[in-house]
Amino acid sequence: MLKKFFKFILYFSGFIALSGIAVFLVFKIIDLEKTVKVPLLAGMGITEATELLQGRGLFLEVQGEEYDLNVPPDHIISQDRAEGEKIEQGRSIKVFVSKGRAMFKVPYLEGITIDDVEQILMELDMKIEKITRVHSYTVEKDIIIAQRPLPGFSDDNRVNLLVSLGLYTVSYRCPSFVNMTIHEARKAAAVLGLKLIEHDIGSVIVFQKPEAGTIIKKGDAVEVTLGRGWGLWF
């Protein structure tokens, strides 16, 4: 009798163990059935993405908004779960949503030094995309000659600048001022952009420095000595 009782207990324990395993497997299978694949949400509107996720037992959670040049406003830029990843139903997919193109107020920059412009743009959360440097007849070195975009509102925070390298360097051979009257020499120097430094008294130039034919640049000085002229020495 006692032997039958222990055998009953043994069978009963085995039955309980098998039942437990069966229940575990059933719940495991059910649990597996509750996992779903994450869809691609990038580029979708909020409403469309919400409906898609709800159909799979998932939820949409907007984590933040960002400006984006390519994604329209209220459309998804990125998601925290990769496309095709398996997750349990009832979970949330976190996304960043586009605020559209940012609008930047472009200031008037012409006539300002490049150093000052860099500081101004940094304070406006803008940046220089390209700098082109050219010589100028009128604009001093490192001054902004032109800008693109023009002053106003832009959806891009990048600016292109045309910056002066300073005046053109004009070189030529020094003309001969000797035997010119002082009035003629002054006119010629003004046309060539030279500074005429006069020494002594007289109406005619009898000597010059540098000599005629010397390579000089626009803006250089030429010293001339005045006298009565070669024809009046005798």
KACORRA-V561859 format. One record per run of one state. SS is the DSSP state (helix for helix, strand for strand, loop for the rest). FROM is the first residue (numbers start at 1). LEN is the number of residues. If there is no record, write none. Layout:
<<SS | FROM | LEN> <SS | FROM | LEN>>
This chain:
<<loop | 1 | 1> <helix | 2 | 32> <loop | 34 | 1> <strand | 35 | 3> <loop | 38 | 7> <strand | 45 | 1> <helix | 46 | 9> <loop | 55 | 4> <strand | 59 | 8> <loop | 67 | 8> <strand | 75 | 5> <loop | 80 | 6> <strand | 86 | 3> <loop | 89 | 3> <strand | 92 | 7> <loop | 99 | 5> <strand | 104 | 3> <loop | 107 | 6> <strand | 113 | 1> <helix | 114 | 10> <loop | 124 | 3> <strand | 127 | 8> <loop | 135 | 8> <strand | 143 | 6> <loop | 149 | 3> <strand | 152 | 3> <loop | 155 | 3> <strand | 158 | 7> <loop | 165 | 6> <strand | 171 | 3> <loop | 174 | 7> <strand | 181 | 1> <helix | 182 | 11> <loop | 193 | 2> <strand | 195 | 5> <loop | 200 | 4> <strand | 204 | 6> <loop | 210 | 5> <strand | 215 | 3> <loop | 218 | 3> <strand | 221 | 7> <loop | 228 | 2> <helix | 230 | 3> <loop | 233 | 2>>
